[in-house]
Amino acid sequence: MREETSIPLVFKLLSALTLTILLTPVVIVILSGLNSGDYLTFPPQGLSLRWVYAFLTSPTFLSAYGVSFMVAGISTVISTVLGTMAALFLTRSSSRVVGPMRAFFMMPIVLPGVVLGLALYVFYVTTDIGLARSMAGLVIGHVIVTCPFVIATVTAALVGFDRSLEEAARSLGASPFTAFRLVTLKIISPAISAGTIFAFIISFGQFEVTLFLSTPNLQTLPMAMYVALRYAFEPTAAAAGIFAIILVVVSMVATSKLINLKRIFGG
């Protein structure tokens, strides 16, 4: 058996400090959403479910929550299909354009969201193709943002894939599509599932691109929270953040069950 190496105490302390810094804003949002006062303040004046109930009975926030789910769901399905196809091409093609295409596909992660959202809005308006301030235009923007995460996770699974398994299925009489569906797709399905969950989380919480492409009648939850904090500054937005945090935690737990995250990120 491999002997485990002990982690130095200084690294353990730094890890604990880093985790504390990262979790502090989450704790502040949760406590602010449970505040019993009339305004968004911290520390809270008391603990109450008053604003949680206000969120659950608010037509504005519930509608925005539904729009976020719909946009995230549609974007996730499209990103999963396109991202898986792109990952297959990038890992199996020997063309010289693979390198530039990989950089092109990953560019939305590098570009600031404000730049990407403004560029899409200007493109929609100047070309006059009917996508400006529309559901279709908003979904396209979310797909551009989320697709690289699917490509990254599926590519990580395909890099170590043994193609002899697929060839063995072909030698037994399976067609190329059948061999891919019964062998390759089943092996990389955990990575596809993880990429799908990542895409859904990113799309659900996307703000910068949505800021330029949404309309007053097409508000997502992040936009509704932004408007509420800008004009009302009441704890309902923080209560909405509690449900967003719960969604992210549940999604990450589901992801950890589907695939080893250390393998995805090369750990």
N, C-alpha and C positions, 0 to 999 in steps of 0.2 A: 504493500500500500504506500501511496505517496505521502511523505511527511509534510504536515501542514506547517507553514511558516507563520510565526507570530507577527502580528501587526504592531509596530511601535506605538507607544502611548501617545506621542505627540500627534500622530495621524488620527488616532481615535478621538482625541480632543478636538482637532480641527474639523473632523467629520461631524461630531456632535454640535459644534458651534455653527457650522454651515447649515445643518439640518434645522437648527433653532431659528436661524435668520430666515430660511426659506418658509418655515411654517408660521412665523409670527404674523405676516399679513393675513394668512388664512384664518388664524385664530381671531384676529381683529375683526375680520368681515363677519365671522359667525357670531361673535359677541355683539357686534353692532346690529346685526339682524334680529337679535333677541332682546334688544334694548326696549325698555318700557317707557322711555321718554318720547317727546313729540318730535325730536330732531335727531339727526344722525350725529351722535357724539360718542367719543371713547375717552375714558372708560364709561360703560353704560350706566345709566341711572338706576337700573334694576333689570331683572330678567323677566321676560314675558313673551308669549307667543302672539302678541297683538299684531305685529307687523308681518309675521308669517301668515296669519289669517287674512290680513289685508292683501298680501300677494296672491293667496289662493282664491280670493274673491274679486280680484282686480281684472276687469275685461282687457285693459291695456296690456298688462304683464302676461296674462294667460294667452292672449292672442299672439304676443311676441314670442312666447315660449313655443307655441304651436308652429309659428313661421320658422323659428330656428330649427325645430325638429324636421320640418318638411324640407327646408333648404339643405340641411345637413344630410338627411336621408338620401335625397336625389343626388347630391354632390358625391356622397360616399359610394353609391352604386356605380356612377360613371367613373369616378377615380379608381375604383377597384378594378374594373374591367380594363380601362386604358393603361393603368399603372402596371398590371400584370402582363399585358401584351408588350409594353415597352421594356419591362425587365427581361422578358424572354428574348427579345431582340438584342438587348445590350449584352446579355451573357452568352448568347449563342452565335452571334454574327461576328465574322472576321473582317468586316469592312473597315476601312480607314475612318469612316464617319462616326464610328461608335464613340470615340473619345469626345469629339465636339458635341455629339448629340447628348451624351451623358451630362456634360456641363450645361447644355441648354435646358435639359429637363430639371436639373437641380437649381437653376437660376432663381425661381420664385422663392426658394428658401433664403438665398443670399440677399435679394433685393428687399429694401424696406417696404412694408405693407402699404404705406402712404404713397410711395412712388408707383407701386403696382396698381393701386386703386385709381390714382389720378390718371395714369396712362390708359387704363381700360376705359375710364369715363370719357377722356378726350377722344379716344378711338371710336367709341360708340357714337358720340355726338357728331364728330366730323364726317364719319362715313354714312351717317343717317340710315343705319340698317335696322332700326327699330328695337335695339337692345338697351338703349339708355333708359335707366330707371324702370327696368322690367324684371320679372322673375327669371326669365331666361338669361338675361345679362348678369344677374346676381349669381345664378348657379354656375355660369361659366367662370366667373371670377373665383368662386370657391373651389371649383375643380382645378383651376390653375394653381391654387395655393396648396391643396391637399394631395394632388396626384404625386408630387415628389416623395411624400412619406410612404406611399404604397410602393413606389419604385424601389426605394431604399430597402424596405423590409423584404420584399420578394427577391430582389437581387442578392441580398445576403444569404437567402436560403438556396438560391440557384447556383451560387458560386461553388459550394461544396457538394452539389448534386452529382451522383454517379450515373452518367448517361448509359452505362452498360445495362442498367435495369430496364431502361426503355428499349434498348436494342434487344434484350432478351425477350421482352413481350412481342416485339416485331417478329423475332425469329419463330415464335410460337403461333404466328398467323394473325396477330392483331394489326389492324390498320394504324397509320400514324396518329389519327385522332383518338382512336380507342386506347392506344398505348399511352398517349398523353393524358387522357381523362382518367384512366384506371391506375396509372403508375405515378406519373409526374405530378399531376394535380393533387392527388391524395397526399403525397409526401410534402409538397410545399403549401398545403392548405392551412397549416397553423400560421405560417408567415403571412399568407393572404389575409387571414382573419385578424392578425395583429395590425397589419397595415390598414385594414378596414376600420378598426376601432380608433387607431390614431387619426385617420382621415375624418372620422365623425367628430372626435373631440376638437380637432383644429377648426373644422367648419362651424361647429356649434359656438365656439368662442371667438370666431373671427370678427374683428371690429374695423380695422383700417380699410380693407377693401369694401366692406359693407357700408362704411360711412359715405363713400362716393357713389355707390350703386343702388342704395335702397331709397324708398320713397316713404312719405308719412303713412301711407296705407300698407306698406310692406316693411314693417319694422321687425328686426330680429331682437332677441333678448338683450344682447350687449348694447344695441342702439337704444332700446327702451330704458335700460339702466342709465345710460349716458344722459338721456333727456331728463329722466327723473332727478338725477343728481345735479343737473345744471339749473333746473328751474324750481324744483320743490325741496330738494335736499332732505328728504324724509327717509327713515330706515327701511322703507319697502324695497328699495334697490338692493340694500344689503341682504334682506331676506331672500330676494331673488338669487343673490350670489350664493346663498347657502345651498339652494337646489342645484345650481350649476356645479358647485364643489362636490356635492354628492354624486352627480352624474359622472364627473371626472374620476372620482375614487372608484366607483363601481366599474367603470370602463377599464381602468388600470388593473384592478383585481382580475377582471375577466381576461385581460391580455396576458397577465402573468400565468394564468391557468392554461392558456392556449399555446404559449411558446416561451422558451427561455430567452428573456430579454438580453442577458449577457451575451448570448450567441449572436443576436441581431446586431448589437453595437460593438462586436468584436472583443468582448471582455473575456 
